[in-house]
Amino acid sequence: MSTDFLVELGTEELPPKALKKLSAAFSAGIIKGLKEQELEFGAVKSYATPRRLALVVEQLAEQTPVKEVIAWGPPAKIAFDAEGNPSKAAEAFARKNSLDVSDLQTESDGKIDKLCHRASAGGVNTAELLGAIVNASVKALPIAKRMRWGASRTEFVRPAHWLIMLLGNEVVDADVLGIKANRVTRGHRFHYNQNLIIDSPASYAEQLRAPGHIIADYAERQAMVKEQVIAEANNVGGIAVISQDLLDEVTALVEYPVALTGKFEQRFLDVPAEALISSMAEHQKYFHVVDASGNLKPNFITVANIISTDPAQVIDGNERVIRPRLADAAFFFETDKKSNLSAMRERLQKIVFQAKLGTIYDKTERVSKLAANIAGLIGGNADYAARAGLLCKSDLVSEMVCEFDKMQGIAGRYYALNDGEPAEVAEALAEQYLPKFSGDKLPETLTGTLVALSDRLDTIVGIFGIGQKPTGSKDPFALRRASLGALRLLVEKELDLDLSDLLLLAAKGHGDNIETADTAASESLAYMLERFRAWYLDENIAAEVYQAVSAKQLTTPLDINKRVHAVNAFTQLPEAQALAAANKRVSNILGKLEGEAPSTLDSGLLEESAEKALAEQVASKSLEVAPLFAERRYAEALAALASLQSTIDTFFDDVMVMCDDLALRNNRLALLAQLRGLFLEAADISLLVPEKKK
């Protein structure tokens, strides 16, 4: 027998940015509890609004499955003596299973006769288990900070006020967060501000919709928000810009969405669009509108939680709220433009970057010199790089950034253009923070790339230099993110630069801030190269592929990346496994030698046809792949070497390498060393063979 189950926990307004996560965790916890009890069930549907977390489980079994439990005791020959009297072992087994000694039975376990007790387990009514399951789920919710309310010691993310738990049409006898379960929920705060009795789990969503005036399905409600916002933008001849984060947050703020369009004065469009957008989205949860060219229009779209009889009044109220915020942004912008970035930069001398590494002003000095030096290495504009480095943090003390922190860099770009700085220098001030997160875009200008790279390298090597390297749980200067960002800049912008040299250059730029530049650079290098592992795992590249390249101890990220992708492509070839195993065999043979392997091959000492064939092919392939390796066309080179597989296999089948004749042995070892050297031009593919577990 099965029936549907409904649980709804009603609260005061839940944190909108956490609603999706809370709903998913609430549902997952209950499903986990049902599975642990081995209860069968059908489809599961979760619901979430600002004031409720709910779940409907269809066709939930009404009791746990009944199953036989067999308890085996001591062997019969130990359990009874010659007269058939039970031993202490038998008596202990009887007590353990709540039996009289006279009730003991013996059965064969397939080998010998033993005491045996058969009993049935399960068959527990589901209704008796649901309270504990829901409570466990609630307790495990990812809540950073819980609160109490009233005189109760109960804690939750927000005060809880009602609880529905229905199994079929019956109320489950349970309580959660000190609330007794019933079948009463509550409708919309304004359109149906009263209790609503839910008839059954199947009718839950529709009863909330009408008469409750609540769209309980989060996905359905989000689709309504998106559709309405798009339609409102169309009505004013624009295109709504809908970020997923804002869409999620707005969906979590309303139970019945109604989109409305407002406007603001044209004069505010003289303010940087990013500031206006930030103000509208972060403070008011408004969607902004652009024209066909992507330019901001003087409109915004708000999503109300009510169907107003006079929407014009609602729009007017929102326009009154946003106007002073935009006026503030305009004031900050005009005030900042009365100064310039060079003057702002002087104020950075009072702001500490890190106690041992100096002020932010000091940091800009270092970034400027490092960026200019790197520009010289790759033919960039050293003057632009130096200037952008000096000004890169100036806007941190601007009025605009103090009010809108997300404008850092962006504000600097506007102010640089206002100051008459070169366009590429201005763009670099905004691009210095890219990439901000995994998958984020990279700078488009070379100057922006150089400043972004220099800023990260300066931070990484400086923090390592003062002995504050990140740990597993602490990374206050976000060195992991900085390292991955720097690696992405070097690889994806195809900067053929030695990371070891760059870090040493950055370390020397710190002067007396750090004790030993070489140590700081080498530790930073090891840390950054280790970040590659996570990078390639995210690309579904096996760890042993990176290990094979890492064995070469290379320090140019662009070159490392090319090799990793080449080796990864090589592993897909049919010959790869056999060639990796052969290289492993060669590595083991050469590794057991005392000293270096012989390097000179004497063709006159080649006796066996298999070794002659291998020597001929090694010589031929060496000529073929040399230009490919020189041009870093590693994938093509490894593909060419793959054809050696059958010749190598025949060699090991037919030739005794470690023969008694020393001259022959050394000649064959020299041949294997040449063979291994060919593959080592790309990577140590012997490491593609997994280590055998001991």
C-alpha positions in Angstrom: 0.0 0.0 0.0 1.2 3.5 -0.8 -0.1 7.1 -0.5 1.2 10.6 -1.0 3.0 12.6 1.6 3.2 16.4 2.1 5.3 18.4 4.4 5.3 22.2 4.5 7.3 24.3 7.0 5.9 27.8 7.2 8.1 30.6 8.4 8.7 34.3 8.3 10.4 35.5 5.1 13.4 33.3 4.4 16.7 34.8 3.2 16.1 35.3 -0.6 19.7 34.4 -1.6 19.5 31.2 0.3 16.1 30.0 -0.6 17.1 27.7 -3.5 19.8 26.1 -1.5 17.6 25.6 1.6 14.8 24.1 -0.5 17.2 21.7 -2.2 18.8 20.6 1.1 15.3 20.2 2.8 14.2 17.9 0.0 17.4 16.0 -0.2 17.4 15.4 3.6 13.9 14.0 3.6 14.6 11.8 0.6 17.8 10.5 2.3 15.8 9.7 5.4 13.1 7.8 3.4 15.8 5.8 1.6 17.6 4.9 4.8 14.3 3.4 6.1 14.1 1.5 2.7 10.8 3.1 2.0 9.7 3.0 -1.6 8.3 6.1 -3.2 7.5 7.6 -6.6 7.9 11.1 -8.0 9.1 13.9 -5.7 8.3 17.6 -6.1 9.7 20.4 -4.0 8.2 23.8 -3.4 9.7 27.0 -2.1 8.4 30.5 -1.5 9.6 33.3 0.8 7.5 31.9 3.6 7.6 28.1 3.1 9.6 25.1 2.3 7.6 22.1 1.1 7.8 18.7 -0.4 5.3 16.3 -1.9 6.3 12.6 -2.2 4.1 10.5 -4.4 3.2 6.9 -3.7 5.1 6.6 -0.5 4.9 3.1 1.0 2.8 3.1 4.2 5.2 0.8 6.0 8.8 -0.3 5.8 9.4 -3.6 4.1 9.2 -6.8 6.1 12.3 -9.0 5.9 13.6 -12.0 7.7 16.6 -11.5 10.0 18.8 -14.5 10.8 21.0 -14.5 13.8 23.6 -17.3 13.9 25.0 -18.5 17.2 27.7 -20.9 18.3 28.2 -24.3 16.6 25.8 -27.0 18.0 28.7 -29.1 19.3 29.7 -26.2 21.5 26.2 -25.1 22.4 25.2 -28.5 24.0 27.2 -31.1 25.9 27.0 -34.9 25.4 23.8 -35.1 27.4 22.1 -32.4 25.4 22.3 -29.7 28.1 22.9 -26.1 26.9 26.3 -24.6 27.5 27.0 -21.0 28.7 27.5 -20.0 25.1 24.0 -21.3 24.3 22.5 -19.5 27.2 24.2 -16.2 26.2 22.9 -16.6 22.7 19.4 -17.2 24.0 19.5 -14.1 26.3 20.8 -11.9 23.4 17.8 -12.9 21.3 15.3 -12.8 24.1 14.6 -16.5 23.9 14.2 -19.3 26.4 16.9 -21.9 26.2 14.2 -24.5 25.4 13.4 -22.5 22.3 16.8 -22.8 20.7 17.0 -24.3 17.3 19.9 -25.6 15.2 20.3 -25.2 11.5 23.1 -25.7 9.0 24.8 -22.6 7.7 26.0 -24.7 4.7 29.0 -25.9 6.5 28.1 -27.0 10.1 25.1 -27.0 12.4 24.7 -23.9 14.5 22.2 -22.3 16.8 19.9 -20.1 14.8 17.2 -17.6 15.5 14.9 -16.4 12.7 12.9 -13.3 13.2 11.1 -10.8 11.1 12.0 -7.1 11.0 10.4 -4.1 9.4 6.8 -3.5 8.9 6.9 -0.2 10.8 4.2 2.3 9.9 5.7 5.1 7.9 3.7 7.7 9.8 5.7 6.7 12.9 9.0 7.6 11.1 8.2 10.8 9.3 8.6 13.1 12.3 12.2 12.0 12.9 13.0 12.1 9.2 11.7 15.7 8.8 13.4 16.8 12.0 16.7 15.3 10.8 16.4 17.2 7.5 15.6 20.5 9.2 18.6 20.1 11.6 21.0 19.4 8.7 20.0 22.4 6.7 23.0 24.6 5.6 22.2 27.6 7.9 25.2 29.8 8.7 23.5 31.6 11.6 20.4 30.4 13.4 18.1 32.6 15.4 15.6 32.2 18.3 12.2 33.7 18.7 9.9 34.3 21.6 10.6 32.5 24.8 11.5 29.3 22.9 15.0 27.8 22.8 14.3 26.5 19.3 16.6 27.8 16.6 16.1 28.1 12.9 17.1 30.5 10.1 13.8 32.4 10.6 10.9 32.1 13.1 8.7 29.1 12.2 4.9 29.5 12.6 3.1 26.5 11.1 3.7 22.9 10.0 1.7 20.6 7.6 2.4 16.9 7.5 -0.1 14.8 5.6 0.2 11.2 4.8 -2.6 10.6 2.4 -5.6 12.5 3.9 -4.4 12.0 7.5 -2.4 14.4 9.6 0.9 12.8 10.8 1.3 12.9 14.6 4.6 14.7 14.8 6.2 18.1 15.6 9.0 20.0 14.1 10.7 23.1 15.7 8.2 22.8 18.5 5.2 23.1 16.2 2.6 20.4 16.0 1.7 19.2 12.5 -1.7 19.9 11.1 -3.2 20.6 7.7 -3.4 24.4 7.9 -1.3 26.7 5.8 -1.5 30.4 5.1 -2.3 32.3 2.0 -0.8 35.4 0.4 -0.1 38.2 2.9 -2.3 40.7 1.0 -4.6 38.8 -1.3 -5.6 35.9 1.0 -4.3 36.8 4.5 -6.0 33.9 6.3 -5.7 30.2 7.1 -6.1 27.7 4.3 -6.9 24.0 5.0 -5.1 21.6 2.6 -7.2 18.6 1.7 -4.5 16.3 0.5 -0.9 16.3 -0.8 -2.2 16.1 -4.4 -4.2 19.3 -4.0 -1.5 21.3 -2.2 -0.2 23.4 -5.1 -3.6 24.2 -6.6 -5.1 25.1 -3.3 -2.3 27.6 -2.7 -2.8 29.0 -6.2 -6.5 29.4 -5.7 -7.8 30.7 -3.4 -4.4 31.2 -1.7 -3.0 33.4 -4.5 0.5 31.8 -4.2 2.6 30.2 -6.9 4.4 27.6 -4.7 6.5 26.1 -7.5 9.8 28.0 -7.6 10.5 27.1 -11.2 7.1 28.1 -12.3 7.3 31.4 -10.5 10.7 32.1 -11.9 9.4 31.5 -15.4 6.6 33.9 -14.7 9.0 36.6 -13.5 11.2 36.2 -16.6 8.3 36.2 -19.0 6.8 39.3 -17.5 10.1 41.2 -17.3 10.8 40.5 -21.0 7.3 41.7 -21.9 7.6 44.9 -19.9 10.9 45.7 -21.6 9.3 45.1 -25.0 6.6 47.6 -24.0 9.2 50.4 -23.8 11.1 49.3 -26.9 14.0 47.8 -25.0 15.6 44.6 -24.0 15.6 43.4 -20.4 19.0 42.3 -19.0 18.3 39.4 -16.7 21.2 38.0 -14.7 20.5 34.6 -13.2 21.5 35.7 -9.7 19.1 38.6 -9.7 16.4 36.4 -11.2 16.9 33.9 -8.4 16.7 36.5 -5.8 13.6 38.2 -7.1 11.9 34.8 -7.5 12.7 34.2 -3.8 11.2 37.5 -2.8 7.7 37.1 -4.2 4.9 34.6 -3.9 2.8 36.0 -6.8 4.9 38.1 -9.2 3.7 41.1 -11.0 6.3 43.0 -13.1 6.0 46.8 -13.5 8.1 49.3 -15.5 9.4 52.6 -14.1 11.6 55.3 -15.4 14.2 57.8 -14.2 15.5 61.1 -15.6 17.6 61.1 -18.8 20.3 63.1 -17.1 21.3 60.1 -15.0 22.5 58.4 -18.1 25.6 60.6 -18.0 26.7 58.6 -14.9 28.6 55.4 -15.7 26.0 52.8 -16.6 27.7 50.2 -14.3 27.0 52.4 -11.2 23.3 52.8 -12.2 22.9 49.1 -12.8 24.6 48.2 -9.5 22.4 50.6 -7.6 19.2 49.3 -9.2 20.1 45.6 -8.9 21.7 45.5 -5.5 19.6 48.0 -3.6 16.2 47.8 -5.2 16.3 44.4 -7.1 15.4 46.1 -10.3 16.1 44.7 -13.8 17.7 47.3 -16.1 16.8 47.8 -19.8 19.0 48.4 -22.8 18.4 49.4 -26.4 19.3 47.4 -29.4 22.9 48.7 -29.2 23.3 47.7 -25.6 23.0 51.2 -24.2 21.2 51.7 -21.0 17.7 53.1 -21.3 16.1 55.3 -18.6 13.8 52.5 -17.4 13.8 49.8 -14.8 11.6 46.8 -14.1 10.5 45.9 -10.6 8.6 42.8 -9.6 5.9 43.4 -7.0 4.4 40.8 -4.7 0.9 42.1 -5.2 -1.7 42.8 -7.9 -2.3 46.4 -7.3 -5.6 48.1 -8.2 -3.6 51.2 -8.9 -0.2 50.1 -10.4 0.7 53.7 -11.2 1.0 54.4 -7.5 3.3 51.4 -7.1 5.5 52.6 -10.0 5.6 56.1 -8.6 6.7 54.8 -5.3 9.6 52.9 -6.8 10.6 55.9 -8.9 10.7 58.0 -5.8 12.9 55.4 -4.1 15.4 55.0 -6.9 15.8 58.7 -7.7 17.9 59.7 -4.7 20.1 56.7 -5.1 20.9 57.6 -8.7 21.3 61.2 -7.7 23.9 60.0 -5.2 25.8 58.2 -7.9 25.7 61.3 -10.1 27.0 63.4 -7.3 29.9 61.0 -6.5 30.8 60.8 -10.2 30.9 64.6 -10.6 32.8 65.0 -7.3 35.5 62.5 -8.3 36.0 64.1 -11.7 37.0 67.3 -10.0 40.2 65.5 -8.9 42.3 63.1 -11.0 43.7 59.6 -10.6 47.3 60.8 -9.8 46.0 62.9 -6.9 43.8 60.0 -5.7 46.9 57.8 -5.8 48.7 59.9 -3.3 46.0 59.0 -0.7 46.9 55.3 -1.1 50.0 56.0 1.0 47.8 55.9 4.1 46.1 52.6 3.2 48.0 49.4 4.3 48.0 46.5 1.9 49.7 44.2 4.3 51.7 45.2 7.4 55.0 43.7 6.2 54.4 44.5 2.5 53.6 48.1 2.8 50.8 50.3 1.6 48.7 50.0 -1.5 50.7 52.9 -2.9 53.8 50.7 -2.5 52.1 47.9 -4.3 51.3 50.1 -7.3 55.0 51.0 -7.5 55.9 47.4 -7.7 53.1 46.4 -10.1 54.1 49.3 -12.4 57.8 48.2 -12.6 56.9 44.5 -13.0 54.3 45.2 -15.7 56.8 47.4 -17.6 59.5 44.7 -17.3 57.2 42.0 -18.6 56.1 44.2 -21.5 59.7 44.5 -22.5 60.0 40.7 -22.6 57.0 40.3 -25.1 57.2 43.5 -27.1 54.4 45.3 -25.2 54.1 49.0 -24.6 56.2 49.4 -21.4 55.1 53.0 -21.0 51.4 52.1 -21.0 52.1 49.1 -18.7 54.0 51.3 -16.2 51.4 54.1 -16.2 48.5 51.7 -15.8 50.3 49.9 -12.9 50.8 53.2 -11.1 47.1 54.2 -11.5 45.6 50.8 -11.1 44.4 51.2 -7.5 43.7 54.9 -7.4 39.9 54.7 -7.7 39.8 52.7 -4.4 39.7 56.0 -2.6 37.1 57.6 -5.0 33.6 58.5 -3.7 32.1 56.2 -6.3 33.9 53.1 -5.2 33.4 53.9 -1.6 29.7 53.8 -2.3 29.6 51.1 -5.0 32.4 48.6 -4.3 31.8 46.7 -7.5 32.8 49.8 -9.4 36.5 49.4 -8.6 38.5 49.4 -11.8 35.4 50.4 -13.8 35.3 53.8 -12.1 39.1 54.0 -12.7 38.5 53.5 -16.4 36.0 56.4 -16.6 38.3 58.7 -14.6 41.4 57.8 -16.6 39.5 58.8 -19.8 38.4 62.0 -18.1 42.0 62.7 -17.2 43.1 62.3 -20.8 45.0 59.0 -20.3 45.5 56.8 -23.3 42.5 54.6 -24.0 44.5 51.3 -23.5 45.7 52.6 -20.1 42.2 53.4 -19.1 40.9 50.0 -20.3 43.7 48.3 -18.3 42.4 49.8 -15.1 39.1 48.0 -15.5 40.7 44.8 -16.9 43.2 44.4 -14.0 40.7 42.4 -12.0 39.9 39.9 -14.7 39.4 37.0 -14.4 37.4 37.5 -11.2 36.2 33.9 -11.0 36.5 30.5 -12.7 35.4 30.8 -16.3 35.3 34.6 -16.2 36.4 36.6 -19.3 40.0 37.7 -19.6 41.4 41.2 -20.4 41.2 42.1 -24.1 44.2 44.6 -24.1 47.8 43.5 -23.7 48.3 46.3 -21.1 45.3 45.1 -19.1 46.7 41.6 -19.2 50.1 42.7 -18.0 48.7 44.7 -15.1 46.4 41.8 -14.1 49.3 39.4 -14.2 51.7 41.6 -12.3 49.2 42.4 -9.6 48.6 38.7 -8.9 52.3 37.8 -9.0 53.2 40.6 -6.7 50.6 39.4 -4.1 51.5 35.7 -4.4 55.2 36.1 -4.0 54.9 38.7 -1.3 52.6 36.6 0.9 54.9 33.6 0.5 57.9 35.8 1.1 56.6 36.8 4.6 55.8 33.2 5.5 52.0 33.4 5.3 51.3 30.8 2.7 47.7 29.5 2.5 46.7 26.4 4.4 43.9 24.0 3.7 41.4 26.1 5.6 42.8 29.6 5.4 43.6 31.7 2.3 42.9 35.3 3.4 44.6 36.8 0.3 42.8 34.4 -2.1 46.1 33.1 -3.4 44.4 30.0 -5.0 42.2 32.2 -7.1 45.1 34.6 -7.8 47.3 31.6 -9.0 44.6 30.2 -11.3 44.0 33.7 -12.6 47.7 34.2 -13.4 48.0 30.8 -15.0 44.9 31.5 -17.2 46.4 34.8 -18.3 49.7 33.2 -19.2 48.1 30.2 -21.0 45.0 31.6 -22.7 46.6 34.9 -23.7 49.5 32.8 -25.1 52.3 34.6 -23.2 55.4 32.5 -23.7 57.0 33.4 -20.4 58.9 31.5 -17.8 56.9 31.7 -14.6 60.1 31.0 -12.5 61.7 34.1 -14.0 58.6 36.2 -13.5 58.2 35.3 -9.8 61.9 36.0 -9.1 61.4 39.4 -10.8 58.4 40.0 -8.6 60.2 38.8 -5.5 63.1 41.2 -6.1 60.6 44.0 -6.5 59.7 43.6 -2.8 63.2 44.5 -1.8 63.6 44.3 2.0 60.0 43.3 2.6 61.0 39.6 2.2 64.1 37.9 3.5 65.0 35.7 0.5 63.7 36.4 -3.0 64.9 33.1 -4.3 63.0 31.1 -1.6 59.9 33.2 -2.0 60.0 32.7 -5.8 60.6 29.0 -5.7 57.9 28.3 -3.1 55.4 30.4 -5.0 56.3 28.6 -8.2 55.7 25.1 -6.6 52.4 26.4 -5.3 51.2 27.8 -8.6 52.2 24.8 -10.7 50.3 22.6 -8.2 47.2 24.6 -9.1 47.4 23.1 -12.6 46.2 19.8 -11.1 42.8 21.3 -10.2 42.7 23.1 -13.5 43.1 19.9 -15.5 40.8 17.8 -13.3 38.1 20.4 -14.0 38.8 19.7 -17.7 38.4 15.9 -17.0 42.0 15.3 -17.8 43.4 12.4 -15.7 45.9 13.3 -13.0 48.5 11.0 -14.4 48.6 13.0 -17.6 49.6 16.1 -15.7 52.0 14.0 -13.7 53.7 12.8 -16.9 54.3 16.4 -18.0 55.2 17.6 -14.4 58.0 15.1 -14.3 59.9 17.3 -16.8 60.0 20.1 -14.2 59.0 22.7 -16.7 58.2 26.3 -15.6 56.6 27.9 -18.7 52.8 27.5 -18.2 52.0 27.9 -21.9 54.4 25.1 -22.8 53.1 22.9 -20.0 49.5 23.4 -21.2 50.4 22.4 -24.7 52.2 19.3 -23.5 49.3 18.3 -21.2 46.8 18.5 -24.0 49.1 16.6 -26.3 49.6 13.8 -23.8 45.9 13.7 -23.1 45.3 13.3 -26.9 48.0 10.6 -27.0 46.2 8.6 -24.3 43.2 8.3 -26.7 45.3 6.5 -29.3 45.0 2.7 -29.5 48.8 2.3 -29.1 49.0 4.5 -26.0 48.6 1.9 -23.3 51.2 -0.5 -24.8 53.7 2.4 -25.4 53.2 3.7 -21.9 53.9 0.2 -20.6 57.0 -0.2 -22.8 58.3 3.2 -21.6 57.7 2.1 -18.0 59.7 -1.1 -18.7 62.5 1.0 -20.2 62.4 3.4 -17.3 62.7 0.5 -14.8 65.6 -1.1 -16.7 67.6 2.2 -17.0 66.7 3.1 -13.4 68.4 0.1 -12.0 71.7 1.0 -13.6 74.6 2.3 -11.6 75.3 5.7 -13.1 74.1 7.1 -16.5 72.9 4.8 -19.2 75.3 4.3 -22.2 74.7 7.0 -24.8 76.6 5.9 -27.8 74.9 3.4 -30.2 77.2 1.2 -32.3 75.3 0.0 -35.3 78.0 -2.7 -35.8 76.9 -4.4 -32.6 73.3 -4.8 -33.6 72.8 -8.5 -34.1 69.1 -9.3 -33.8 66.7 -8.3 -36.6 64.4 -6.8 -33.9 67.0 -4.5 -32.5 68.1 -3.5 -36.0 64.5 -2.6 -36.9 64.1 -0.6 -33.7 67.4 1.3 -34.2 66.4 2.1 -37.7 63.0 3.4 -36.7 64.3 5.4 -33.7 66.8 7.1 -36.1 64.1 7.8 -38.6 61.6 9.0 -36.1 64.2 11.3 -34.5 64.5 13.2 -37.8 60.8 13.2 -38.3 59.7 14.6 -34.9 62.7 17.0 -34.2 61.0 19.9 -36.1 57.7 19.1 -34.5 59.1 19.3 -31.0 61.0 22.5 -31.9 57.7 24.1 -32.9 56.0 22.6 -29.8 53.6 20.5 -32.0 53.7 17.9 -29.3 50.4 16.2 -30.3 51.7 15.6 -33.8 55.0 14.4 -32.6 53.5 11.9 -30.2 51.1 10.7 -32.8 54.1 10.0 -35.1 55.9 8.1 -32.4 52.8 5.9 -31.8 53.8 3.9 -34.9 56.8 2.6 -33.0 54.6 0.4 -30.8 54.8 -2.9 -32.8 58.5 -2.6 -33.3 59.1 -2.0 -29.6 56.9 -4.9 -28.6 58.9 -7.2 -31.0 62.1 -5.9 -29.6 61.2 -6.9 -26.1 59.8 -10.3 -27.3 62.9 -11.2 -29.2 65.9 -9.4 -27.6 67.6 -10.0 -24.3 68.7 -6.6 -23.2 70.6 -7.6 -20.1 72.7 -10.3 -21.8 76.1 -11.5 -20.6 78.1 -9.8 -23.3 78.8 -6.4 -21.8 79.3 -4.7 -25.2 76.0 -6.0 -26.5 74.2 -5.1 -23.3 75.5 -1.5 -23.2 74.6 -1.1 -26.9 71.1 -2.2 -26.3 70.8 0.0 -23.2 72.0 2.9 -25.4 69.2 2.1 -27.9 66.6 2.1 -25.1 68.0 5.4 -23.8 67.6 6.9 -27.2 64.0 5.5 -27.5 63.1 6.9 -24.1 64.7 10.2 -24.9 62.4 10.5 -27.9 59.2 10.3 -25.8 60.8 12.4 -23.0 60.9 15.3 -25.5 57.2 15.7 -24.7 56.6 14.0 -21.3 57.4 11.0 -19.2 54.7 8.8 -20.6 55.9 5.9 -18.4 53.9 7.7 -15.6 50.7 7.0 -17.5 50.9 3.5 -16.3 49.1 3.4 -12.9 51.2 2.2 -9.9 50.3 -1.3 -8.7 48.8 -1.3 -5.3 50.9 -3.1 -2.7 
